[in-house]
Amino acid sequence: MRVIILLAVLSLIVTPAFAQKYISWEAENFDDINGDKFEIFDVPSDQIGTAAEGVDDYTVSEASGGAFIGSANGVGNDGDAWVKYNFSVELDDWHFWGRVIAPSISDNSCYWAFDIDDAEALSTNNATMNIWDFFEVESLRVNYTTDWVWFRLNTRDGPFEGTELVQHGDDPVPVNLSAGEHTLHIVHREDGTLIDQIFATTDIEFDPNETNPQTAVEPQNKLTTTWGALKSGF
């Protein structure tokens, strides 16, 4: 009887830890692409260049999977170019992160949306598309770097309003994802912004800047997550 009770107590202790879900995918493993802004770069890569004031040309010497996506400075901004990812998930609250290089105020954002038609994936901030900013708040600009940094998913004036520009918010907003198949479009906004990985977790406390997600993630090529049109879904 004591053994049974002890096992029951232990199961209550360890189950929550194992219940957390961690999933990720390589940015270069998109399912579809539109336009000529996004490219796949292999490392080492010195093809990025920069026209940003105060940022020297640099080489990206490391990336997960040996490659990343983005656009070299000089190709121009916006342009309705996009990459699309197909994925599926269980119903849960998910916290999304992106591994990004955003070296300056003119190289630090993209657009994004979940579960939209390809024709709706436009380089514009409207009821469908969201702006994902990196170090946009003036007080954070001292942190601009040509190294990879994990940033929480945010939106400049959408449903995360109030926490959208906080990289490590005290009360991070999750994305409630329904069970089933979904899509994520990432749409070009500023050249010089580079993306290596997308990561999502149901663990509100997990910070990929502190712990390498690859130590927690089950091997998968695609993410297993989603939700419905973010701005209208909250």
Backbone bond lengths (Angstrom), bond angles and torsions (degrees), N, CA, C in turn:
res aa  C-N    CA-C-N  psi(-1)  N-CA   C-N-CA  omega(-1)  CA-C   N-CA-C  phi
1 M - - - 1.463 - - 1.526 110.88 -
2 R 1.358 116.53 -42.51 1.464 119.36 179.04 1.519 111.12 -61.61
3 V 1.329 117.26 -37.41 1.465 120.89 179.62 1.513 110.49 -64.36
4 I 1.329 116.96 -43.22 1.473 121.29 -179.68 1.522 110.45 -62.50
5 I 1.351 115.90 -45.10 1.473 119.86 179.68 1.518 110.58 -63.10
6 L 1.349 117.05 -42.91 1.460 120.84 179.85 1.521 111.15 -61.77
7 L 1.331 117.05 -43.47 1.465 119.94 178.76 1.516 111.14 -63.94
8 A 1.317 117.40 -37.74 1.465 120.78 178.86 1.513 110.91 -63.89
9 V 1.343 116.75 -42.22 1.467 121.06 178.71 1.519 110.59 -64.23
10 L 1.337 116.85 -44.31 1.461 120.69 179.96 1.521 111.09 -62.35
11 S 1.328 117.59 -37.97 1.469 119.91 -179.73 1.509 110.74 -65.18
12 L 1.323 117.84 -35.07 1.460 120.81 177.13 1.517 111.08 -67.41
13 I 1.335 116.67 -31.11 1.456 120.50 -178.21 1.523 111.33 -76.74
14 V 1.332 117.88 -44.29 1.459 120.05 -170.49 1.518 113.10 -90.43
15 T 1.336 118.66 -23.22 1.464 119.69 -175.36 1.517 113.04 -58.31
16 P 1.356 120.11 -45.71 1.465 118.87 -179.54 1.515 113.21 -56.92
17 A 1.322 118.44 -38.40 1.469 120.57 -179.03 1.521 110.83 -64.34
18 F 1.351 116.21 -43.92 1.447 119.31 -178.74 1.530 111.48 -75.59
19 A 1.336 117.01 -17.16 1.464 119.94 -179.54 1.521 112.15 -74.22
20 Q 1.349 118.02 -18.85 1.458 120.45 179.31 1.526 109.99 -66.35
21 K 1.319 116.38 139.68 1.456 121.25 -178.41 1.529 109.93 -114.03
22 Y 1.319 116.55 136.79 1.453 123.26 179.79 1.521 108.35 -130.90
23 I 1.319 117.71 127.65 1.456 121.15 -179.36 1.518 109.56 -144.22
24 S 1.335 116.69 151.94 1.465 119.74 -178.60 1.515 110.22 -156.35
25 W 1.339 115.76 166.42 1.456 120.37 171.54 1.517 110.46 -149.00
26 E 1.319 115.57 158.22 1.457 121.85 177.01 1.523 109.26 -77.24
27 A 1.325 116.96 135.79 1.465 120.71 -177.72 1.516 112.16 -61.12
28 E 1.335 116.56 -31.35 1.468 119.65 -178.76 1.522 113.00 -75.57
29 N 1.346 117.53 -8.63 1.463 121.09 179.86 1.525 111.22 -92.59
30 F 1.316 117.07 48.57 1.457 120.66 179.50 1.533 109.74 -75.43
31 D 1.339 115.43 160.11 1.458 121.45 -179.43 1.524 112.62 -93.70
32 D 1.321 116.71 -21.76 1.463 120.43 177.95 1.520 108.21 -156.89
33 I 1.327 116.12 158.16 1.463 121.73 -179.08 1.521 108.85 -144.26
34 N 1.325 116.09 147.76 1.461 121.69 179.00 1.525 109.20 -136.31
35 G 1.332 116.27 139.47 1.454 120.49 176.86 1.514 112.09 84.80
36 D 1.339 114.51 -178.73 1.461 120.16 -174.34 1.523 113.32 -118.62
37 K 1.341 117.25 17.72 1.467 119.77 -178.75 1.519 112.56 -84.60
38 F 1.341 116.71 -45.41 1.459 120.40 -178.10 1.523 110.42 -80.10
39 E 1.343 114.77 137.57 1.458 121.94 174.23 1.521 108.87 -129.99
40 I 1.327 115.36 159.01 1.464 121.20 168.94 1.519 107.51 -97.24
41 F 1.317 116.69 126.07 1.466 122.71 178.34 1.518 108.93 -111.98
42 D 1.317 117.03 131.76 1.459 122.23 171.88 1.526 109.26 -90.51
43 V 1.322 115.58 150.77 1.473 119.57 177.06 1.528 109.81 -98.60
44 P 1.342 116.21 148.29 1.471 126.68 -2.71 1.525 110.86 -73.51
45 S 1.339 115.56 146.13 1.456 120.37 -178.35 1.523 110.19 -132.36
46 D 1.320 115.70 124.38 1.461 120.68 174.00 1.523 109.83 -116.19
47 Q 1.349 115.92 23.31 1.457 120.78 -177.75 1.528 112.81 -90.22
48 I 1.325 116.71 0.93 1.454 119.83 -175.23 1.523 110.73 -74.08
49 G 1.348 114.60 -54.07 1.465 118.77 -178.25 1.517 110.37 64.78
50 T 1.293 116.70 173.96 1.454 119.72 175.63 1.516 110.45 -157.92
51 A 1.313 113.90 139.06 1.458 120.45 173.49 1.520 110.48 -105.74
52 A 1.326 116.07 5.83 1.453 120.45 -175.50 1.517 111.21 -76.58
53 E 1.297 115.69 137.23 1.461 120.62 178.69 1.520 109.96 -63.64
54 G 1.324 116.27 131.58 1.448 121.50 176.34 1.510 115.03 84.61
55 V 1.349 117.88 1.88 1.468 121.48 179.35 1.521 108.84 -120.05
56 D 1.325 116.40 118.57 1.456 120.70 178.14 1.524 110.64 -77.23
57 D 1.334 116.76 158.98 1.458 119.91 170.83 1.518 109.37 -55.68
58 Y 1.314 117.18 146.40 1.455 119.91 -175.54 1.527 110.06 -146.30
59 T 1.320 115.24 164.11 1.457 122.50 178.04 1.523 109.20 -112.72
60 V 1.316 116.44 132.46 1.463 121.08 172.45 1.522 106.88 -88.60
61 S 1.317 116.31 109.37 1.459 120.34 -172.18 1.520 113.41 -97.38
62 E 1.339 117.81 -11.90 1.465 120.71 -176.13 1.517 110.10 -143.84
63 A 1.330 116.56 141.51 1.462 122.59 173.70 1.512 108.36 -157.76
64 S 1.309 116.86 146.50 1.456 120.21 176.13 1.519 109.43 -61.91
65 G 1.317 116.45 131.01 1.455 120.02 -177.78 1.509 114.13 76.28
66 G 1.340 116.72 0.85 1.453 120.66 177.99 1.503 115.47 78.46
67 A 1.345 118.17 10.82 1.465 120.30 -178.28 1.527 109.63 -155.58
68 F 1.336 116.05 165.84 1.452 122.85 178.62 1.513 108.25 -155.84
69 I 1.333 117.39 172.49 1.462 120.89 177.23 1.519 110.19 -119.26
70 G 1.314 116.09 163.17 1.453 122.24 178.46 1.504 109.37 157.74
71 S 1.320 115.25 -159.45 1.460 120.54 178.18 1.516 108.98 -144.59
72 A 1.317 115.56 142.11 1.456 120.64 177.40 1.519 109.72 -71.21
73 N 1.335 116.13 148.17 1.451 119.22 174.68 1.513 110.11 -59.49
74 G 1.329 115.04 140.51 1.452 120.27 179.88 1.512 114.01 105.16
75 V 1.353 117.64 -13.96 1.466 118.71 179.56 1.524 111.17 -80.29
76 G 1.338 116.83 -11.95 1.460 120.55 178.82 1.510 112.44 97.54
77 N 1.321 116.46 160.82 1.457 122.86 -178.14 1.523 111.52 -96.72
78 D 1.324 115.24 170.72 1.462 123.39 177.39 1.528 110.93 54.04
79 G 1.324 118.27 -139.14 1.459 120.99 176.72 1.517 115.21 98.75
80 D 1.343 118.61 0.83 1.466 122.78 178.26 1.524 113.10 59.12
81 A 1.322 117.71 23.88 1.466 121.14 174.64 1.526 109.04 -82.52
82 W 1.331 116.48 143.37 1.450 118.95 -178.78 1.522 112.17 -150.49
83 V 1.337 114.17 161.97 1.461 122.74 166.64 1.523 106.56 -121.70
84 K 1.333 115.55 149.20 1.464 120.59 -176.46 1.523 109.93 -128.27
85 Y 1.341 115.25 140.59 1.454 122.63 178.38 1.528 109.19 -122.21
86 N 1.324 116.87 130.97 1.458 122.80 174.08 1.530 108.77 -99.68
87 F 1.323 116.99 137.81 1.458 119.36 -179.44 1.523 109.75 -159.57
88 S 1.314 115.94 169.35 1.459 120.96 177.14 1.523 109.17 -139.88
89 V 1.345 116.30 152.51 1.468 119.87 -177.99 1.511 111.51 -148.10
90 E 1.306 114.17 167.38 1.458 121.17 168.46 1.525 108.89 -83.84
91 L 1.310 116.02 156.58 1.457 121.42 176.15 1.522 109.83 -61.46
92 D 1.340 116.54 125.40 1.473 119.74 178.53 1.522 108.80 -177.19
93 D 1.330 115.54 172.13 1.465 122.06 171.08 1.521 107.99 -91.95
94 W 1.332 116.81 126.52 1.463 122.30 -175.09 1.520 110.68 -120.07
95 H 1.332 115.08 143.03 1.460 122.12 175.55 1.527 107.39 -112.13
96 F 1.336 115.81 116.25 1.465 122.08 -175.78 1.524 110.99 -96.39
97 W 1.335 115.26 144.70 1.455 123.30 175.98 1.524 108.74 -136.33
98 G 1.320 116.30 154.55 1.454 122.05 172.09 1.517 110.52 -129.04
99 R 1.346 116.80 138.18 1.467 121.55 176.01 1.526 107.40 -91.69
100 V 1.334 115.75 113.47 1.464 121.61 -164.07 1.520 110.83 -134.04
101 I 1.321 116.01 148.72 1.464 122.10 162.81 1.520 107.14 -109.30
102 A 1.330 115.98 121.23 1.462 122.93 -179.28 1.525 107.51 -135.09
103 P 1.345 118.01 87.13 1.464 120.51 -166.67 1.524 116.17 -81.72
104 S 1.339 118.52 -10.54 1.464 118.66 -176.89 1.520 110.04 -160.71
105 I 1.328 115.93 173.27 1.456 121.12 -179.06 1.523 112.29 -65.59
106 S 1.319 117.45 -19.24 1.461 120.40 179.24 1.524 112.39 -100.46
107 D 1.332 116.97 8.00 1.470 122.71 -179.01 1.524 109.96 -138.91
108 N 1.333 118.02 48.44 1.465 116.84 -168.84 1.533 114.20 -145.20
109 S 1.331 117.29 41.63 1.462 117.37 176.37 1.523 111.39 -166.12
110 C 1.326 114.79 159.77 1.459 122.38 170.12 1.529 107.04 -148.44
111 Y 1.329 116.57 172.24 1.457 121.76 173.55 1.524 109.01 -101.16
112 W 1.337 116.64 159.26 1.456 120.12 176.58 1.521 110.59 -156.70
113 A 1.337 115.44 158.92 1.470 122.12 174.23 1.521 108.89 -164.73
114 F 1.317 115.20 148.67 1.455 121.46 175.10 1.528 110.08 -102.81
115 D 1.314 115.35 144.39 1.464 123.30 168.16 1.524 113.36 54.70
116 I 1.315 116.35 52.23 1.453 121.45 175.51 1.526 109.08 -120.74
117 D 1.333 116.50 163.63 1.457 121.21 173.31 1.522 109.53 -74.60
118 D 1.330 116.13 154.70 1.467 119.98 178.73 1.521 111.58 -55.85
119 A 1.326 117.38 -37.27 1.465 121.10 -177.78 1.519 112.52 -66.55
120 E 1.328 117.30 -19.46 1.468 121.26 179.91 1.526 112.09 -88.65
121 A 1.324 117.78 -8.88 1.463 121.88 -177.35 1.525 109.14 -81.48
122 L 1.324 116.14 87.78 1.453 122.92 -173.29 1.527 110.73 -120.78
123 S 1.314 115.91 154.40 1.465 121.74 177.13 1.521 109.22 -81.33
124 T 1.316 115.65 71.93 1.456 120.52 -179.62 1.517 109.27 -157.25
125 N 1.308 116.80 149.94 1.456 121.91 178.12 1.521 108.09 -96.98
126 N 1.342 116.21 99.38 1.458 119.97 -176.88 1.522 109.37 -134.08
127 A 1.331 117.19 -158.74 1.465 120.42 -177.20 1.518 112.60 -69.03
128 T 1.343 116.44 -14.12 1.466 120.83 -178.56 1.517 112.43 -106.86
129 M 1.339 116.68 -47.32 1.461 121.20 -175.02 1.524 111.43 -87.91
130 N 1.329 115.52 148.57 1.451 123.21 -179.76 1.524 109.95 -123.50
131 I 1.317 118.01 148.71 1.465 122.07 174.35 1.521 108.88 -96.70
132 W 1.331 115.80 125.92 1.476 122.65 175.13 1.523 106.93 -100.66
133 D 1.338 116.39 110.72 1.464 122.36 -176.77 1.524 111.05 -99.23
134 F 1.346 115.72 148.84 1.455 122.10 178.57 1.536 108.48 -128.39
135 F 1.337 116.16 116.70 1.471 122.00 -177.68 1.535 111.32 56.10
136 E 1.334 117.63 37.85 1.463 120.51 -176.73 1.525 112.32 -76.64
137 V 1.336 116.68 -37.26 1.459 120.08 -179.64 1.524 109.20 -60.35
138 E 1.331 116.55 135.00 1.465 120.71 -173.08 1.526 112.49 -55.82
139 S 1.325 117.16 -37.55 1.462 119.60 -178.35 1.523 112.44 -68.56
140 L 1.357 117.31 -18.62 1.460 120.91 -179.65 1.524 112.87 -93.26
141 R 1.311 117.81 -7.22 1.461 119.84 -173.40 1.521 113.52 -68.75
142 V 1.325 116.60 -16.73 1.470 119.48 174.75 1.525 110.45 -65.80
143 N 1.344 116.32 -14.08 1.467 120.76 -177.64 1.523 113.31 -92.60
144 Y 1.339 118.46 1.64 1.463 119.19 178.77 1.525 109.86 -52.93
145 T 1.332 115.42 136.65 1.456 119.97 -175.33 1.517 109.70 -153.32
146 T 1.322 115.69 156.82 1.454 121.27 173.21 1.529 110.96 -96.07
147 D 1.334 116.35 12.82 1.459 121.84 172.74 1.529 109.66 -94.10
148 W 1.327 116.68 159.63 1.460 121.42 176.54 1.520 110.15 -71.55
149 V 1.337 116.89 137.08 1.463 123.57 177.09 1.527 107.41 -136.31
150 W 1.339 116.47 140.49 1.465 121.21 174.15 1.530 109.46 -85.87
151 F 1.329 116.31 128.22 1.463 122.40 178.00 1.524 109.83 -120.14
152 R 1.331 115.73 136.84 1.463 119.67 172.90 1.535 110.03 -64.36
153 L 1.322 115.25 147.33 1.457 119.47 171.98 1.522 109.13 -59.80
154 N 1.319 116.79 132.19 1.454 120.24 176.31 1.516 109.91 -142.60
155 T 1.299 116.78 170.80 1.454 122.05 176.02 1.516 108.56 -143.41
156 R 1.310 116.07 135.45 1.466 120.42 -169.51 1.522 112.39 -61.24
157 D 1.326 118.09 -42.02 1.467 118.96 -179.14 1.523 111.44 -145.45
158 G 1.330 115.52 34.38 1.456 119.83 178.88 1.521 111.97 -102.55
159 P 1.343 117.80 -145.90 1.465 120.71 -172.61 1.517 115.09 -70.22
160 F 1.348 117.17 -10.99 1.456 119.33 175.49 1.523 110.86 -93.20
161 E 1.302 117.61 16.77 1.460 121.17 -174.91 1.525 110.34 -53.26
162 G 1.330 115.62 133.38 1.447 121.33 -177.64 1.514 111.41 103.19
163 T 1.326 117.17 -27.60 1.466 120.53 177.52 1.522 110.57 -126.49
164 E 1.334 116.71 5.55 1.459 119.37 -169.54 1.519 114.21 -64.04
165 L 1.328 119.17 -26.67 1.452 120.98 -176.56 1.524 112.34 -108.01
166 V 1.311 117.17 12.69 1.453 121.32 -179.73 1.519 108.59 -98.22
167 Q 1.331 116.16 118.25 1.463 118.90 -177.68 1.525 111.15 -69.28
168 H 1.326 117.07 -43.13 1.459 121.17 -179.57 1.524 107.87 -121.85
169 G 1.316 117.06 73.04 1.452 120.78 -176.14 1.516 112.40 -66.93
170 D 1.320 116.33 150.28 1.455 120.96 177.85 1.526 110.97 -70.20
171 D 1.318 116.72 -26.33 1.464 121.47 -178.68 1.528 108.60 -135.40
172 P 1.337 118.34 71.58 1.456 121.03 -174.48 1.529 112.18 -62.81
173 V 1.318 115.42 142.86 1.458 121.96 -176.67 1.529 109.38 -91.10
174 P 1.329 118.48 124.67 1.461 119.86 178.65 1.532 111.21 -84.75
175 V 1.307 115.29 164.85 1.453 122.58 172.11 1.526 106.73 -103.23
176 N 1.326 116.63 119.72 1.448 119.77 178.22 1.517 108.99 -82.95
177 L 1.313 116.98 112.95 1.450 122.62 -174.71 1.516 110.57 -105.42
178 S 1.312 115.70 130.39 1.457 120.73 175.85 1.521 109.98 -80.04
179 A 1.295 116.11 158.33 1.463 120.67 -179.97 1.524 109.86 -73.09
180 G 1.345 116.03 139.49 1.461 119.88 175.69 1.513 113.40 125.73
181 E 1.335 115.05 -162.08 1.458 123.03 -175.16 1.519 111.20 -86.72
182 H 1.363 115.88 142.30 1.466 120.93 -178.73 1.528 110.45 -149.89
183 T 1.319 114.86 172.78 1.462 120.81 176.07 1.522 110.05 -134.18
184 L 1.313 115.10 152.33 1.466 122.74 170.62 1.518 107.81 -126.72
185 H 1.331 117.25 123.38 1.463 122.92 170.82 1.522 108.94 -100.67
186 I 1.317 117.49 130.53 1.460 123.06 167.42 1.519 106.44 -111.08
187 V 1.315 116.17 122.74 1.465 122.39 -171.69 1.523 109.66 -113.72
188 H 1.316 115.99 140.02 1.458 121.63 -176.19 1.532 111.57 -65.00
189 R 1.334 115.80 138.42 1.467 121.33 174.23 1.525 111.46 -130.39
190 E 1.363 117.61 -55.27 1.459 120.75 -177.23 1.527 109.77 -125.67
191 D 1.340 116.05 127.20 1.461 118.29 175.46 1.522 109.42 -66.97
192 G 1.338 115.67 151.87 1.455 120.76 -176.81 1.510 113.93 91.83
193 T 1.353 118.29 -6.27 1.455 122.45 175.19 1.525 108.59 -89.96
194 L 1.332 117.39 127.34 1.463 122.54 -173.02 1.527 109.99 -120.55
195 I 1.341 116.63 142.63 1.461 121.59 -177.75 1.519 108.77 -129.98
196 D 1.327 116.03 129.64 1.465 122.03 -177.42 1.520 112.46 -104.66
197 Q 1.324 117.84 -45.78 1.460 122.27 -175.71 1.528 110.33 -145.87
198 I 1.337 115.37 156.74 1.460 122.99 166.83 1.522 106.89 -118.30
199 F 1.319 115.61 137.16 1.460 121.38 -176.33 1.521 108.73 -135.85
200 A 1.324 116.93 142.59 1.463 120.63 176.24 1.519 109.34 -139.88
201 T 1.310 115.44 147.53 1.459 121.04 -179.71 1.515 109.57 -147.21
202 T 1.328 115.90 152.45 1.459 120.53 172.48 1.526 111.26 -89.30
203 D 1.318 116.46 -1.17 1.470 122.21 -179.17 1.521 109.51 -90.37
204 I 1.299 117.75 108.43 1.462 122.47 -176.89 1.520 111.54 -64.52
205 E 1.331 117.79 -24.78 1.456 121.90 -176.06 1.525 112.93 -87.01
206 F 1.330 118.16 -15.44 1.456 119.92 -172.92 1.524 111.30 -72.45
207 D 1.326 116.42 131.54 1.463 122.67 178.78 1.529 108.49 -125.21
208 P 1.335 118.71 109.71 1.466 120.37 -177.44 1.523 113.72 -66.08
209 N 1.340 118.38 -15.11 1.459 119.89 174.07 1.524 111.51 -72.25
210 E 1.334 116.65 -20.81 1.456 121.28 -179.07 1.527 112.27 -100.83
211 T 1.341 117.08 -30.47 1.461 122.21 -179.53 1.519 108.83 -131.96
212 N 1.315 117.35 127.81 1.458 121.31 179.58 1.522 109.54 -60.98
213 P 1.342 119.07 118.58 1.466 120.25 -178.31 1.517 113.30 -58.50
214 Q 1.315 118.27 -26.55 1.454 120.48 -177.71 1.522 112.07 -64.44
215 T 1.321 116.95 -18.70 1.466 119.43 177.31 1.515 111.56 -81.44
216 A 1.353 116.48 -12.28 1.463 119.63 -176.70 1.520 112.91 -115.47
217 V 1.313 117.65 -13.44 1.456 121.59 -170.88 1.518 111.51 -93.98
218 E 1.328 115.51 135.93 1.450 119.38 170.25 1.521 108.53 -69.83
219 P 1.338 118.99 138.13 1.467 120.99 -178.16 1.513 111.38 -59.86
220 Q 1.335 116.58 119.80 1.452 122.51 177.06 1.514 107.62 -149.09
221 N 1.310 116.38 149.70 1.458 119.85 175.19 1.517 110.65 -85.69
222 K 1.318 117.10 -33.68 1.448 121.49 -176.30 1.519 109.69 -117.18
223 L 1.300 114.82 155.21 1.453 120.57 174.63 1.518 108.53 -74.02
224 T 1.322 116.69 156.03 1.452 120.95 179.69 1.522 108.50 -121.06
225 T 1.302 119.07 64.73 1.460 123.36 -172.68 1.514 115.09 -147.03
226 T 1.328 115.89 178.32 1.465 122.04 167.60 1.498 117.37 165.88
227 W 1.359 114.16 -169.85 1.448 124.58 175.18 1.499 107.74 -173.18
228 G 1.309 118.65 -175.41 1.439 120.65 178.11 1.496 109.78 -107.29
229 A 1.323 118.82 163.27 1.455 125.28 -171.96 1.515 110.87 -27.90
230 L 1.321 115.24 110.11 1.457 122.12 -165.83 1.513 112.85 -54.76
231 K 1.323 117.42 -51.99 1.451 119.01 -172.27 1.525 112.30 -66.82
232 S 1.321 117.37 -31.16 1.460 119.43 -179.56 1.510 111.72 -94.72
233 G 1.344 117.36 -5.38 1.443 120.52 -174.51 1.520 113.69 -91.67
234 F 1.335 117.72 -9.04 1.467 119.75 -178.86 1.524 109.82 -100.84
